[in-house]
Amino acid sequence: MERDMMMYIRGKWVKSSSGKTLEKLNPSTGRTIRRFQAGTREDVARAIDAAQESWEKWYASGSVARSKVMYRALGLISKHRNELERILITENGKIPKEAREEVDGVLDQLQYYAEFARKITGDLVEGDTNSRKILQYLVPYGVVVAITPWNFPAGMVARKLGPALITGNSVVLKPSSDTPSSAAWIVDKFVQAGIPKGVLNLVTGKGSEIGDHIASHRDVGLITMTGSTSTGQRIMEKAASNMSKVILELGGKAPFIVWKDADLPSALKALVWAKYWNTGQSCIAAERLYIHEDVYNTFIKKFAELSKRLRVGNPAHSDMGPMINSAAVSNMARFVQDAIGDGARVLVGGKRLSGKNFGEGYFYQPTLIDGIDQKSELFQEEVFGPVLGAMGVSDEEEMIRLANDSRYGLASYLFTKDHGLMFRAAEAVRFGELYINMQGPESTQGYHTGFRLTGQSGEGSKHGVSEYLKLKNVYFDYSKHG
């Protein structure tokens, strides 16, 4: 077992004030990898105090100086990237290819945001007379709390640290208790790169014990969080006490639409990725499969065959690794049993994998179910795993209506050769992202956002950078007086 992981507060690696630790398990084996600190409200307060005391000096250093720190951290991450890939494989259960892709994403995002050093601009607006002007310039929120998820534990850290730090904010980072190590590793690289004390702090522990205190602290100007909708709603409630801004990327329920004229081989390839990437544990994962009735039987048969061929097991030798924990596996079993109880048919999979090749790991079969009703839980609630329900559609109106019938609104997919349908869907499908004839994931220069219960604001692109800045107005008159 690896040595205990520390928190980072005010420029020092420290233990929890309670002296308590928590265990992190390897999802492939169910065995303990390491222990990490069970942070307390006192630890949270110390981290936020450190961030509050440091952000103004960090902001005053200028964006070019801030970008130099980020570039140095970027270089260190790139040089030692194999270490981070190994952490993602053992801590998260990613297959090597997906671990490499996530680290590529970390590097891409940090470079993208570092390049904004000279691109943060305001405006000079004409006043009511020639001698009056309005200077509109951008200022940081101050203390940013970044709460990151377990499904992309390195990529989401980079997505939040990049824009927060380049714009002059200080950060208190709270990673998921399921994946604390990758966050600590990235923080360490920023420390080695020379980030000033107090500007970047790391607090670990159970969200149920320290989350409310983080979200309701009076010195927090902005909270950015990626996670479940219920957690996001709780954060909004607590943040309201101080009117702290929130950036929330929450649940998804992506419809994947295969129209009658679709290029079926391309759609099949994309669906294998959209459903089974990261073992289906992605906010943009295909969660509802709608196939035009003219090609339904052909497509569903071929996708079932592809699902059966996927190798599941030890990430080093598989196409799909484990789920994150035992609760996630139990959740898949519940979705499948409820669907069967409603009269649906399991075409592929539907069971947890066990035996000598799987040990105590959290493995679940790629699962395809048809005969689903639109109102079923499988089509209405986020699955977040390798279970997919399918149903046929007969016309465009029905397709749009069913796709939009969701409380969530992050990603969606459409495969068709009909250019008119492409544009009509782009207008009518009410999701923050629509992938037409292609798979994801989202690009760093794209604005990752959603509608309805998917959350508030967004991340990525120049618009994502502006989320971490407030527009300040200064009115002045330079006419002569007296």
C-alpha positions in Angstrom: 0.0 0.0 0.0 1.2 3.5 -0.9 2.1 6.0 1.8 -0.7 8.2 3.2 -1.7 11.2 1.1 -1.5 14.7 2.6 -3.6 17.8 2.1 -2.0 21.0 0.9 -2.8 24.2 2.8 -1.0 27.5 2.9 2.1 26.1 1.2 2.5 23.0 3.3 1.5 19.3 3.0 -0.4 18.6 6.2 -2.5 16.0 7.9 -6.2 16.5 8.9 -6.7 18.4 12.1 -8.7 15.3 13.3 -5.8 12.9 12.7 -8.2 10.7 10.8 -7.8 9.1 7.4 -10.0 7.4 4.8 -9.2 4.4 2.6 -9.1 4.5 -1.2 -9.8 1.1 -2.9 -8.6 -0.1 -6.3 -11.9 -0.7 -8.3 -10.2 -3.6 -10.2 -9.4 -5.5 -7.1 -11.5 -4.1 -4.2 -8.3 -3.7 -2.2 -6.9 -0.6 -0.4 -4.4 1.4 -2.4 -3.7 4.1 0.1 -5.1 6.3 2.8 -5.9 10.0 2.5 -6.8 12.7 5.0 -10.4 13.0 6.3 -10.5 16.8 6.2 -12.6 18.8 8.7 -14.4 22.1 8.9 -11.4 23.5 10.6 -9.2 22.4 7.6 -11.6 23.9 5.2 -11.5 27.2 7.1 -7.7 27.2 7.1 -7.6 26.6 3.4 -10.2 29.3 2.6 -8.4 31.8 4.8 -5.1 31.0 3.0 -6.8 31.6 -0.4 -8.5 34.8 0.8 -5.2 36.2 2.0 -3.3 35.4 -1.2 -5.5 36.1 -4.2 -5.0 39.9 -4.4 -1.2 39.6 -4.6 -1.6 36.7 -7.1 -3.9 38.9 -9.2 -1.6 41.9 -9.0 1.3 39.8 -10.3 -0.3 40.0 -13.7 -1.6 37.4 -16.2 1.8 36.9 -17.9 3.5 36.0 -14.6 0.6 33.6 -13.8 0.9 32.0 -17.2 4.6 31.3 -16.6 3.7 29.3 -13.5 1.1 27.4 -15.5 3.5 26.7 -18.3 6.1 25.3 -15.8 3.5 23.1 -14.3 2.5 22.0 -17.7 6.1 21.0 -18.5 6.3 19.0 -15.3 3.1 17.1 -15.9 4.2 16.3 -19.5 7.6 15.1 -18.3 6.2 12.8 -15.7 2.9 11.9 -17.4 3.4 8.2 -17.0 3.0 8.6 -13.2 -0.4 10.2 -13.7 -1.5 7.6 -16.2 -0.7 4.9 -13.6 -2.7 6.7 -11.0 -5.7 6.9 -13.3 -5.5 3.1 -14.0 -5.2 2.0 -10.4 -7.4 4.6 -8.7 -10.1 5.0 -11.3 -9.9 1.7 -13.2 -9.3 3.3 -16.6 -7.9 1.2 -19.4 -4.4 2.5 -20.5 -5.7 4.1 -23.7 -8.3 6.1 -21.8 -5.7 7.1 -19.2 -3.4 8.4 -21.9 -6.3 10.3 -23.5 -7.2 11.9 -20.2 -3.6 13.1 -19.6 -3.5 14.4 -23.1 -6.6 16.4 -22.1 -4.9 17.8 -19.0 -2.0 19.0 -21.0 -4.3 20.5 -23.7 -6.4 22.4 -21.3 -3.6 23.9 -19.3 -1.9 25.0 -22.4 -5.1 26.5 -23.7 -5.7 28.5 -20.6 -2.1 29.6 -20.2 -2.4 31.1 -23.7 -5.1 33.5 -22.4 -2.5 35.6 -20.5 -2.7 38.4 -23.1 -6.3 37.7 -24.2 -8.3 38.9 -21.2 -9.7 42.3 -22.3 -12.4 44.8 -21.3 -14.0 47.7 -23.1 -13.9 51.5 -23.2 -17.5 52.7 -23.7 -18.6 56.2 -24.7 -20.4 58.2 -22.0 -23.2 60.7 -22.3 -20.8 63.4 -23.4 -17.5 63.4 -25.2 -15.6 64.0 -22.0 -17.2 61.1 -20.2 -16.2 57.5 -20.6 -17.0 54.1 -19.0 -14.1 51.8 -18.4 -15.3 48.2 -18.2 -12.7 45.8 -17.0 -12.6 42.2 -15.7 -11.6 41.3 -12.2 -11.5 37.9 -10.4 -14.0 36.7 -7.9 -11.2 36.1 -5.3 -11.6 32.7 -3.7 -12.7 29.9 -6.0 -13.8 26.5 -4.6 -13.3 23.7 -7.2 -15.1 20.5 -6.5 -14.1 17.7 -8.9 -15.7 14.3 -9.7 -14.2 10.8 -9.8 -15.0 9.9 -13.4 -12.4 12.2 -15.0 -10.4 13.1 -11.9 -7.4 14.6 -13.6 -9.1 16.2 -16.6 -11.7 18.0 -14.4 -9.0 19.4 -12.1 -7.2 20.9 -15.1 -10.5 22.3 -16.5 -11.1 24.2 -13.3 -7.6 25.2 -12.2 -6.7 26.5 -15.6 -9.3 29.3 -16.0 -9.5 30.0 -12.3 -5.7 30.6 -11.9 -5.0 32.4 -15.1 -7.7 35.0 -14.3 -6.1 35.8 -10.9 -8.3 33.8 -8.5 -7.0 31.6 -5.7 -8.3 28.1 -5.4 -9.4 25.6 -2.8 -9.6 22.2 -4.5 -11.8 19.5 -3.1 -11.6 16.2 -5.2 -13.9 13.3 -4.9 -13.1 10.8 -2.1 -13.1 8.1 -4.8 -10.2 9.6 -6.6 -8.1 12.0 -4.5 -4.6 10.9 -5.7 -4.7 12.4 -9.2 -5.7 15.8 -7.8 -2.9 15.7 -5.2 -0.4 14.8 -8.0 -1.4 17.7 -10.2 -1.3 20.1 -7.2 2.2 18.9 -6.4 3.3 19.8 -10.0 2.0 23.4 -9.5 3.8 23.5 -6.2 7.1 22.5 -7.9 6.3 25.1 -10.6 6.4 27.8 -7.9 2.8 28.8 -7.3 2.8 31.1 -4.3 1.7 29.9 -0.9 -2.0 30.0 -0.3 -2.9 30.4 -4.0 -3.7 26.7 -4.5 -4.9 24.6 -1.6 -6.1 21.0 -1.5 -8.6 19.6 1.0 -9.8 16.0 1.0 -12.5 14.2 2.8 -16.2 13.3 2.7 -18.4 15.8 1.0 -21.1 14.9 3.4 -19.0 16.2 6.3 -17.2 19.3 4.8 -19.2 20.1 1.7 -21.8 22.4 3.3 -19.0 24.4 5.1 -17.1 24.9 1.8 -20.2 26.0 -0.1 -21.5 28.4 2.6 -18.2 30.1 3.6 -18.6 33.9 3.4 -15.2 34.4 1.7 -15.9 32.1 -1.2 -16.7 34.1 -4.3 -17.3 31.3 -6.8 -18.0 27.6 -6.6 -17.3 25.4 -9.6 -18.5 21.8 -9.3 -18.9 18.8 -11.5 -21.0 16.0 -10.1 -24.5 14.7 -9.4 -27.6 16.9 -9.7 -28.6 16.4 -6.1 -25.2 17.6 -4.9 -25.3 20.6 -7.2 -28.7 21.5 -5.9 -27.3 21.3 -2.3 -24.4 23.6 -3.3 -26.7 26.1 -4.8 -28.8 26.2 -1.7 -25.7 26.8 0.5 -24.1 29.3 -1.8 -27.2 31.4 -1.8 -26.4 32.5 1.8 -23.5 34.6 0.4 -24.7 35.0 -3.2 -21.6 33.1 -4.3 -21.6 32.4 -8.0 -21.9 28.8 -9.1 -20.7 26.9 -12.1 -22.4 23.5 -12.1 -22.0 20.6 -14.6 -24.4 18.0 -13.3 -26.3 15.0 -14.7 -26.8 14.0 -18.3 -29.2 11.8 -20.2 -27.9 11.9 -23.8 -30.2 10.7 -26.6 -28.4 8.9 -29.4 -30.5 9.1 -32.6 -29.9 6.8 -35.6 -32.0 8.0 -38.5 -33.1 5.8 -41.4 -30.4 7.2 -43.8 -27.5 7.1 -41.3 -24.1 5.7 -42.1 -24.6 2.7 -39.9 -20.9 1.6 -39.6 -20.1 5.2 -38.4 -23.0 5.3 -36.0 -22.1 1.9 -34.6 -18.5 2.9 -34.0 -19.6 6.1 -32.3 -22.2 4.4 -30.1 -19.6 1.9 -28.8 -17.6 4.9 -27.7 -20.5 7.0 -26.5 -21.9 4.1 -24.3 -18.8 2.2 -23.1 -16.2 5.0 -22.9 -15.0 5.1 -19.3 -17.3 2.2 -18.6 -20.3 4.4 -19.3 -19.4 6.7 -16.4 -19.6 10.0 -18.3 -22.0 12.9 -18.3 -22.1 12.8 -22.1 -22.6 9.1 -22.3 -25.3 7.7 -24.6 -28.1 7.0 -22.2 -31.1 6.6 -24.6 -30.9 4.9 -28.0 -33.6 6.0 -30.6 -33.4 4.1 -33.9 -35.6 4.7 -36.9 -37.9 1.7 -37.3 -36.7 1.2 -40.9 -33.2 0.3 -39.7 -34.0 -0.8 -36.1 -33.5 -4.5 -36.4 -30.3 -4.3 -38.5 -28.7 -1.7 -36.2 -29.7 -3.3 -32.9 -28.4 -6.7 -34.0 -25.0 -5.3 -35.0 -24.7 -3.2 -31.9 -25.5 -6.3 -29.7 -22.8 -8.2 -31.5 -20.2 -5.4 -30.9 -21.2 -5.2 -27.2 -20.7 -9.0 -26.8 -17.2 -8.8 -28.2 -15.9 -6.2 -25.7 -13.4 -7.6 -23.3 -14.1 -6.6 -19.7 -11.6 -7.0 -16.8 -8.2 -6.0 -15.8 -7.7 -2.6 -17.4 -4.3 -3.5 -18.8 -5.8 -6.2 -21.0 -9.4 -5.1 -21.6 -11.6 -2.8 -23.7 -13.6 -1.8 -20.6 -12.5 -1.7 -17.0 -14.4 -1.7 -13.7 -17.0 0.7 -12.3 -15.9 3.0 -9.6 -17.3 1.2 -6.6 -19.7 -1.4 -5.3 -22.6 1.0 -5.1 -22.3 1.8 -8.8 -22.5 -1.9 -9.7 -25.6 -2.3 -7.5 -27.1 0.6 -9.3 -26.7 -1.1 -12.6 -28.4 -4.3 -11.3 -31.3 -2.2 -10.0 -31.8 -0.5 -13.4 -31.8 -3.9 -15.2 -34.2 -5.6 -12.8 -36.6 -2.7 -12.9 -36.5 -2.8 -16.7 -37.2 -6.5 -16.8 -40.0 -6.0 -14.3 -41.6 -3.5 -16.8 -41.5 -6.1 -19.6 -38.2 -5.1 -21.3 -35.8 -7.7 -22.8 -32.1 -8.0 -22.1 -30.4 -8.6 -25.4 -26.8 -8.5 -24.1 -25.3 -8.7 -20.6 -27.3 -7.7 -17.6 -25.1 -9.2 -14.9 -22.1 -8.4 -12.6 -18.9 -10.2 -13.6 -17.4 -12.4 -10.9 -15.0 -15.3 -10.5 -11.3 -15.8 -10.5 -10.7 -13.4 -13.4 -12.6 -10.6 -11.6 -11.9 -11.1 -7.9 -13.5 -8.5 -5.7 -13.5 -5.9 -8.5 -16.5 -3.9 -9.6 -17.1 -5.3 -13.1 -20.4 -5.2 -15.0 -21.3 -6.6 -18.4 -21.9 -4.3 -21.4 -25.7 -4.4 -21.4 -28.3 -3.7 -24.1 -32.0 -3.7 -23.4 -35.0 -3.1 -25.8 -38.7 -3.0 -25.4 -38.2 0.1 -23.2 -41.0 2.5 -22.4 -40.2 6.2 -22.6 -41.5 6.7 -19.0 -39.3 4.0 -17.6 -36.7 4.8 -15.0 -34.0 3.5 -17.5 -35.0 6.3 -19.9 -35.7 9.0 -17.4 -32.9 8.7 -14.7 -29.2 9.0 -15.3 -27.7 5.5 -15.5 -24.0 6.4 -15.5 -22.8 2.9 -16.4 -22.6 0.4 -19.2 -26.4 -0.2 -19.5 -28.3 1.1 -22.5 -32.0 1.0 -23.4 -33.2 1.2 -27.0 -36.5 1.9 -28.7 -37.7 2.6 -32.3 -39.0 5.9 -33.7 -41.2 6.4 -36.8 -41.0 10.1 -37.7 -39.1 13.3 -37.1 -41.7 14.8 -34.8 -41.6 11.8 -32.5 -37.9 11.7 -32.5 -37.5 15.3 -31.4 -40.3 14.9 -28.8 -38.8 11.8 -27.2 -35.2 13.2 -27.3 -36.3 16.4 -25.4 -38.3 14.4 -22.9 -35.7 14.6 -20.2 -35.1 16.6 -17.0 -31.4 16.8 -18.2 -29.9 18.6 -21.1 -26.2 18.1 -21.6 -25.1 16.1 -24.7 -27.1 14.6 -27.6 -26.1 12.7 -30.8 -27.7 12.4 -34.3 -26.6 10.3 -37.2 -28.2 11.2 -40.6 -27.2 12.3 -44.1 -30.2 14.6 -44.4 -28.8 18.2 -44.1 -32.2 19.7 -43.6 -32.7 17.4 -40.6 -29.3 18.3 -39.2 -30.3 22.0 -39.1 -33.8 21.4 -37.8 -32.4 19.2 -35.1 -29.7 21.7 -34.2 -32.6 24.2 -33.6 -35.1 21.8 -32.0 -33.0 19.4 -29.8 -32.7 21.3 -26.5 -29.3 20.2 -25.2 -26.2 22.1 -24.6 -24.2 20.0 -27.1 -25.3 18.2 -30.2 -22.9 15.8 -32.0 -23.9 15.3 -35.6 -22.3 12.3 -37.3 -19.5 12.2 -34.8 -18.6 11.1 -31.3 -17.4 13.3 -28.5 -15.9 14.3 -26.2 -16.2 18.0 -26.1 -13.3 20.2 -27.2 -11.4 22.5 -24.9 -12.3 25.5 -27.2 -16.0 24.5 -27.0 -18.3 25.8 -24.3 -19.4 22.8 -22.2 -22.8 23.6 -20.9 -26.3 22.1 -20.5 -29.9 22.9 -19.9 -32.4 22.1 -17.2 -31.1 19.9 -14.3 -27.7 19.6 -16.0 -26.7 22.8 -14.3 -25.6 26.4 -14.4 -23.1 28.3 -16.6 -20.4 26.3 -18.3 -16.7 25.6 -18.9 -14.3 25.7 -21.8 -13.6 28.2 -24.5 -13.3 32.0 -24.0 -16.8 32.0 -22.6 -15.6 29.5 -19.9 -12.7 31.9 -19.0 -15.1 34.8 -18.6 -17.1 32.7 -16.1 -14.3 33.2 -13.6 -14.3 37.0 -14.0 -16.6 39.8 -13.0 -17.2 42.9 -15.1 -16.4 46.1 -13.2 -17.5 49.5 -14.5 -15.7 52.8 -13.7 -17.3 56.0 -14.9 -15.1 59.0 -15.3 -15.2 62.6 -16.6 -12.1 64.4 -17.8 -13.6 67.7 -18.6 -12.3 70.9 -16.9 -14.0 72.1 -13.8 -14.1 75.2 -11.6 
